[in-house]
Amino acid sequence: MVSDHPDYPPPELQDLVARADADRERGFVMGESAFDPGIESYATPVKTGSGQITAALNVIGPQRVLDDLVGKDALDEIVGSEARQLSRALGWG
């Protein structure tokens, strides 16, 4: 999450690459809006049969709802599950 990273965007390219690698490994991204305080987002990729990312599912809402009430595990279970199902329909996995 952005709040986990005091320098947003990261000051150095290698920091940005490290964050992208961590996001890829985790399989989803959660972040806080840099423009609207209290707004958070969750995004996860939809892949084709070759593994290429072709789309993403994204949920945006108040932090108190997404993080405090729902939680990232529940978001991944709901939205991530749908993205994985779409990916399988496109031949991935």
MIDOSE-1310 file (N, C-alpha, C; in nm, 2 decimals, decimal comma, always signed):
residues 93
mvsd	+0,08/-0,12/+0,00/+0,00/+0,00/+0,00/+0,09/+0,12/+0,00; +0,04/+0,23/-0,05/+0,11/+0,36/-0,06/+0,16/+0,40/+0,08; +0,07/+0,38/+0,18/+0,11/+0,43/+0,31/+0,23/+0,35/+0,37; +0,26/+0,23/+0,31/+0,38/+0,15/+0,35/+0,50/+0,21/+0,28
hpdy	+0,49/+0,30/+0,19/+0,60/+0,36/+0,12/+0,60/+0,51/+0,13; +0,68/+0,57/+0,22/+0,68/+0,71/+0,24/+0,71/+0,79/+0,12; +0,79/+0,74/+0,03/+0,83/+0,82/-0,09/+0,74/+0,77/-0,21; +0,64/+0,84/-0,24/+0,55/+0,80/-0,35/+0,54/+0,91/-0,44
pppe	+0,57/+0,90/-0,57/+0,64/+0,78/-0,63/+0,78/+0,77/-0,58; +0,83/+0,65/-0,59/+0,97/+0,63/-0,54/+1,07/+0,72/-0,61; +1,17/+0,76/-0,54/+1,27/+0,85/-0,60/+1,36/+0,79/-0,69; +1,38/+0,66/-0,69/+1,48/+0,59/-0,77/+1,41/+0,48/-0,85
lqdl	+1,46/+0,46/-0,98/+1,40/+0,36/-1,07/+1,41/+0,22/-1,00; +1,52/+0,19/-0,94/+1,53/+0,06/-0,88/+1,43/+0,04/-0,77; +1,39/+0,14/-0,70/+1,28/+0,13/-0,60/+1,15/+0,10/-0,67; +1,12/+0,17/-0,78/+1,00/+0,15/-0,85/+0,99/+0,00/-0,91
vara	+1,10/-0,04/-0,96/+1,11/-0,18/-1,01/+1,09/-0,28/-0,90; +1,15/-0,26/-0,78/+1,13/-0,35/-0,67/+0,99/-0,35/-0,62; +0,92/-0,24/-0,62/+0,78/-0,24/-0,59/+0,69/-0,31/-0,69; +0,72/-0,29/-0,82/+0,65/-0,36/-0,92/+0,67/-0,51/-0,91
dadr	+0,79/-0,55/-0,88/+0,82/-0,70/-0,86/+0,74/-0,75/-0,75; +0,74/-0,68/-0,64/+0,66/-0,73/-0,52/+0,51/-0,74/-0,55; +0,46/-0,64/-0,62/+0,32/-0,64/-0,66/+0,29/-0,76/-0,75; +0,38/-0,79/-0,84/+0,36/-0,90/-0,94/+0,36/-1,03/-0,86
ergf	+0,45/-1,05/-0,76/+0,46/-1,17/-0,68/+0,34/-1,19/-0,60; +0,29/-1,08/-0,54/+0,17/-1,08/-0,46/+0,04/-1,11/-0,54; +0,04/-1,06/-0,66/-0,07/-1,09/-0,75/-0,18/-0,98/-0,75; -0,17/-0,88/-0,67/-0,26/-0,77/-0,67/-0,19/-0,65/-0,61
vmge	-0,25/-0,53/-0,63/-0,20/-0,41/-0,58/-0,31/-0,34/-0,50; -0,27/-0,29/-0,39/-0,36/-0,20/-0,31/-0,29/-0,07/-0,30; -0,36/+0,04/-0,31/-0,29/+0,17/-0,29/-0,39/+0,28/-0,25; -0,33/+0,38/-0,19/-0,41/+0,50/-0,15/-0,40/+0,60/-0,25
safd	-0,51/+0,68/-0,27/-0,51/+0,79/-0,37/-0,41/+0,90/-0,33; -0,33/+0,94/-0,42/-0,25/+1,06/-0,40/-0,32/+1,19/-0,41; -0,44/+1,18/-0,47/-0,52/+1,30/-0,49/-0,64/+1,32/-0,40; -0,70/+1,21/-0,36/-0,82/+1,21/-0,27/-0,79/+1,13/-0,14
pgie	-0,76/+1,20/-0,03/-0,73/+1,13/+0,09/-0,85/+1,04/+0,13; -0,82/+0,92/+0,18/-0,92/+0,83/+0,23/-0,98/+0,74/+0,12; -0,93/+0,76/+0,00/-0,97/+0,67/-0,11/-0,86/+0,57/-0,14; -0,91/+0,44/-0,15/-0,81/+0,33/-0,17/-0,86/+0,25/-0,29
syat	-0,76/+0,18/-0,35/-0,80/+0,09/-0,46/-0,73/-0,04/-0,45; -0,79/-0,14/-0,52/-0,74/-0,28/-0,53/-0,75/-0,31/-0,67; -0,64/-0,37/-0,73/-0,64/-0,41/-0,87/-0,57/-0,54/-0,88; -0,62/-0,62/-0,98/-0,56/-0,75/-1,00/-0,58/-0,79/-1,15
pvkt	-0,48/-0,85/-1,21/-0,48/-0,87/-1,36/-0,56/-0,99/-1,41; -0,60/-0,97/-1,53/-0,67/-1,08/-1,61/-0,57/-1,12/-1,72; -0,54/-1,25/-1,73/-0,43/-1,29/-1,82/-0,49/-1,38/-1,93; -0,43/-1,37/-2,05/-0,46/-1,46/-2,16/-0,39/-1,59/-2,15
gsgq	-0,42/-1,68/-2,24/-0,36/-1,81/-2,23/-0,21/-1,81/-2,24; -0,15/-1,71/-2,30/+0,00/-1,70/-2,30/+0,05/-1,63/-2,18; -0,03/-1,59/-2,09/+0,01/-1,52/-1,96/+0,02/-1,37/-1,98; -0,01/-1,32/-2,09/-0,01/-1,17/-2,11/-0,13/-1,11/-2,04
itaa	-0,10/-1,00/-1,97/-0,21/-0,93/-1,90/-0,29/-0,85/-2,01; -0,42/-0,88/-2,01/-0,50/-0,83/-2,11/-0,60/-0,73/-2,05; -0,63/-0,74/-1,92/-0,72/-0,65/-1,86/-0,69/-0,65/-1,71; -0,76/-0,57/-1,63/-0,75/-0,57/-1,49/-0,89/-0,55/-1,43
lnvi	-0,91/-0,61/-1,31/-1,03/-0,57/-1,24/-0,99/-0,48/-1,12; -1,06/-0,37/-1,10/-1,02/-0,27/-1,01/-1,14/-0,23/-0,92; -1,12/-0,22/-0,80/-1,22/-0,17/-0,70/-1,17/-0,04/-0,64; -1,25/+0,06/-0,63/-1,21/+0,19/-0,57/-1,32/+0,23/-0,47
gpqr	-1,28/+0,27/-0,35/-1,37/+0,31/-0,25/-1,31/+0,37/-0,13; -1,39/+0,41/-0,04/-1,34/+0,47/+0,09/-1,25/+0,37/+0,16; -1,14/+0,42/+0,21/-1,04/+0,33/+0,28/-1,11/+0,26/+0,40; -1,20/+0,33/+0,47/-1,27/+0,26/+0,58/-1,35/+0,14/+0,54
vldd	-1,40/+0,14/+0,42/-1,48/+0,03/+0,37/-1,38/-0,08/+0,32; -1,30/-0,04/+0,22/-1,21/-0,14/+0,16/-1,11/-0,21/+0,25; -1,05/-0,13/+0,33/-0,94/-0,18/+0,42/-0,99/-0,22/+0,55; -1,07/-0,13/+0,62/-1,11/-0,16/+0,76/-1,22/-0,26/+0,77
lvgk	-1,32/-0,25/+0,68/-1,44/-0,34/+0,69/-1,43/-0,46/+0,60; -1,37/-0,45/+0,48/-1,36/-0,56/+0,39/-1,23/-0,63/+0,41; -1,12/-0,56/+0,39/-0,99/-0,61/+0,41/-0,93/-0,67/+0,28; -0,80/-0,67/+0,27/-0,74/-0,71/+0,14/-0,75/-0,86/+0,12
dald	-0,76/-0,94/+0,22/-0,78/-1,08/+0,20/-0,92/-1,11/+0,14; -1,02/-1,04/+0,19/-1,15/-1,06/+0,13/-1,16/-1,00/-0,01; -1,10/-0,89/-0,04/-1,09/-0,84/-0,17/-1,03/-0,93/-0,27; -0,92/-0,99/-0,22/-0,85/-1,09/-0,31/-0,94/-1,21/-0,33
eivg	-1,01/-1,25/-0,23/-1,09/-1,37/-0,24/-1,21/-1,34/-0,34; -1,27/-1,22/-0,33/-1,38/-1,19/-0,42/-1,33/-1,15/-0,56; -1,26/-1,04/-0,56/-1,22/-0,98/-0,69/-1,11/-1,06/-0,76; -1,01/-1,10/-0,68/-0,91/-1,19/-0,73/-0,96/-1,32/-0,79
sear	-1,05/-1,37/-0,72/-1,11/-1,50/-0,77/-1,18/-1,48/-0,90; -1,25/-1,37/-0,92/-1,32/-1,34/-1,05/-1,21/-1,32/-1,16; -1,11/-1,25/-1,13/-1,00/-1,23/-1,23/-0,93/-1,36/-1,27; -0,91/-1,45/-1,17/-0,85/-1,58/-1,20/-0,95/-1,66/-1,28
qlsr	-1,08/-1,65/-1,26/-1,18/-1,72/-1,33/-1,18/-1,67/-1,48; -1,18/-1,54/-1,50/-1,17/-1,48/-1,63/-1,05/-1,53/-1,70; -0,93/-1,53/-1,63/-0,81/-1,57/-1,69/-0,81/-1,72/-1,74; -0,87/-1,80/-1,65/-0,89/-1,94/-1,69/-0,98/-1,96/-1,82
algw	-1,08/-1,87/-1,83/-1,17/-1,88/-1,94/-1,09/-1,83/-2,07; -0,99/-1,75/-2,05/-0,90/-1,71/-2,16/-0,79/-1,80/-2,19; -0,78/-1,91/-2,11/-0,68/-2,01/-2,14/-0,56/-2,01/-2,04; -0,56/-1,92/-1,94/-0,45/-1,91/-1,85/-0,46/-2,02/-1,74
g	-0,35/-2,08/-1,71/-0,35/-2,18/-1,60/-0,43/-2,30/-1,62
